[in-house]
Amino acid sequence: MIPLKGWVYLIPMTEQIPFWRRKSLSQMTPEEWESLCDGCGKCCLIKLEEVEEEKLYFTDVACHLLNCESCRCRDYKNRQRIVEDCVVLTPKTIEQVNFMPSSCAYRLLAEGKDLYWWHHLVCGDFETVHQAGMSARGRAVSEKKVPDAELEDHIVDWPS
């Protein structure tokens, strides 16, 4: 289309507002939903729960499917079949899941907050989450290397 002299083509305002700001989680397409993941890997860290205190503790021990360098699942498609207690997030379950780190895009949006500057949807770069120190890269170890009896020795506070 060639613009006519003196004419201005207006882009509808909704196309200028990013989908995560104009849609609720339940209105997102599956592709939009999946794109919210920032690839930090913190949700794949093993958590310990103190039942009496009702407190959750993060460890620096990751699910054996997590690639600790890329912070991506080695078999995302089959993860729930391979890891029985792997939680698949959905717009319906996000509010029931109490272990997502405070920086998680799903949690942020469910709480009515915006994405951080380092999120790839904001800055356009998938590496920024790692450069900003917001991922498990370089800080996590596979559960295959840590016996269950030693998990308490791996409690950390950086994921939350």
NULO-720781 format. One record per residue (C-alpha): x, y, z; residue in one letter; residue number from 0. Coordinates in steps of 0.5 Angstrom, whole numbers, plus 500, padded with zeros to 3 digits. Each point is the difference from the previous one (the first is absolute). Example, Ala and Ser with C-alpha at 12.3 -4.5 7.8 and 13.67 -1.06 7.14 Angstrom:
<bakols>
BAKOL,xx,yy,zz,type,seq
BAKOL,525,491,516,a,0
BAKOL,502,507,498,s,1
</bakols>
This chain:
<bakols>
BAKOL,xx,yy,zz,type,seq
BAKOL,500,500,500,m,0
BAKOL,503,507,498,i,1
BAKOL,498,505,505,p,2
BAKOL,496,506,497,l,3
BAKOL,504,507,500,k,4
BAKOL,497,503,506,g,5
BAKOL,497,494,503,w,6
BAKOL,502,497,507,v,7
BAKOL,499,493,501,y,8
BAKOL,498,498,507,l,9
BAKOL,502,494,504,i,10
BAKOL,494,498,505,p,11
BAKOL,502,501,507,m,12
BAKOL,499,493,502,t,13
BAKOL,506,498,495,e,14
BAKOL,505,504,504,q,15
BAKOL,498,498,506,i,16
BAKOL,504,493,502,p,17
BAKOL,495,494,501,f,18
BAKOL,502,499,507,w,19
BAKOL,498,507,502,r,20
BAKOL,493,499,496,r,21
BAKOL,498,493,501,k,22
BAKOL,499,496,506,s,23
BAKOL,504,494,501,l,24
BAKOL,493,496,498,s,25
BAKOL,500,504,494,q,26
BAKOL,507,498,497,m,27
BAKOL,501,496,494,t,28
BAKOL,504,493,502,p,29
BAKOL,506,504,496,e,30
BAKOL,499,506,504,e,31
BAKOL,500,496,507,w,32
BAKOL,506,496,498,e,33
BAKOL,504,506,498,s,34
BAKOL,499,503,507,l,35
BAKOL,505,495,503,c,36
BAKOL,507,504,501,d,37
BAKOL,504,494,500,g,38
BAKOL,503,501,507,c,39
BAKOL,499,493,502,g,40
BAKOL,498,502,507,k,41
BAKOL,494,496,500,c,42
BAKOL,504,494,499,c,43
BAKOL,504,500,506,l,44
BAKOL,498,495,506,i,45
BAKOL,496,503,505,k,46
BAKOL,499,498,507,l,47
BAKOL,494,501,505,e,48
BAKOL,500,501,507,e,49
BAKOL,493,498,502,v,50
BAKOL,500,503,507,e,51
BAKOL,502,507,498,e,52
BAKOL,496,499,493,e,53
BAKOL,507,503,497,k,54
BAKOL,503,498,493,l,55
BAKOL,507,500,499,y,56
BAKOL,504,500,493,f,57
BAKOL,506,496,499,t,58
BAKOL,505,501,495,d,59
BAKOL,499,493,498,v,60
BAKOL,496,499,493,a,61
BAKOL,496,495,497,c,62
BAKOL,504,495,496,h,63
BAKOL,496,502,494,l,64
BAKOL,503,507,500,l,65
BAKOL,506,502,496,n,66
BAKOL,503,504,505,c,67
BAKOL,504,504,495,e,68
BAKOL,494,502,496,s,69
BAKOL,495,500,505,c,70
BAKOL,495,496,496,r,71
BAKOL,497,494,500,c,72
BAKOL,504,494,497,r,73
BAKOL,493,497,498,d,74
BAKOL,495,505,501,y,75
BAKOL,494,497,496,k,76
BAKOL,501,493,504,n,77
BAKOL,502,503,507,r,78
BAKOL,493,499,504,q,79
BAKOL,501,492,497,r,80
BAKOL,507,500,502,i,81
BAKOL,500,504,507,v,82
BAKOL,494,498,503,e,83
BAKOL,499,506,505,d,84
BAKOL,502,505,494,c,85
BAKOL,494,505,500,v,86
BAKOL,498,503,494,v,87
BAKOL,498,507,501,l,88
BAKOL,493,503,497,t,89
BAKOL,496,506,501,p,90
BAKOL,496,496,504,k,91
BAKOL,505,497,505,t,92
BAKOL,505,506,500,i,93
BAKOL,496,503,506,e,94
BAKOL,500,493,504,q,95
BAKOL,508,499,499,v,96
BAKOL,504,503,506,n,97
BAKOL,507,498,498,f,98
BAKOL,501,505,494,m,99
BAKOL,505,505,501,p,100
BAKOL,498,507,501,s,101
BAKOL,504,502,493,s,102
BAKOL,496,495,496,c,103
BAKOL,496,503,495,a,104
BAKOL,494,496,501,y,105
BAKOL,500,502,507,r,106
BAKOL,501,507,499,l,107
BAKOL,494,500,495,l,108
BAKOL,495,496,504,a,109
BAKOL,502,505,506,e,110
BAKOL,498,506,495,g,111
BAKOL,507,502,499,k,112
BAKOL,505,502,494,d,113
BAKOL,506,496,497,l,114
BAKOL,507,502,502,y,115
BAKOL,504,504,496,w,116
BAKOL,505,493,499,w,117
BAKOL,494,496,497,h,118
BAKOL,501,498,493,h,119
BAKOL,493,503,498,l,120
BAKOL,502,507,502,v,121
BAKOL,507,500,498,c,122
BAKOL,500,496,494,g,123
BAKOL,506,495,503,d,124
BAKOL,500,493,503,f,125
BAKOL,507,501,503,e,126
BAKOL,498,506,504,t,127
BAKOL,496,496,506,v,128
BAKOL,507,496,501,h,129
BAKOL,504,507,499,q,130
BAKOL,496,503,505,a,131
BAKOL,501,494,505,g,132
BAKOL,493,498,500,m,133
BAKOL,501,493,498,s,134
BAKOL,503,494,503,a,135
BAKOL,505,500,495,r,136
BAKOL,507,498,503,g,137
BAKOL,496,499,507,r,138
BAKOL,497,494,499,a,139
BAKOL,502,493,501,v,140
BAKOL,496,493,497,s,141
BAKOL,496,496,505,e,142
BAKOL,504,494,497,k,143
BAKOL,506,503,504,k,144
BAKOL,497,501,507,v,145
BAKOL,497,495,504,p,146
BAKOL,494,501,503,d,147
BAKOL,503,500,507,a,148
BAKOL,504,506,498,e,149
BAKOL,494,505,498,l,150
BAKOL,500,504,506,e,151
BAKOL,507,502,499,d,152
BAKOL,498,503,493,h,153
BAKOL,495,505,503,i,154
BAKOL,501,507,497,v,155
BAKOL,496,506,500,d,156
BAKOL,502,503,493,w,157
BAKOL,494,497,496,p,158
BAKOL,495,503,504,s,159
</bakols>
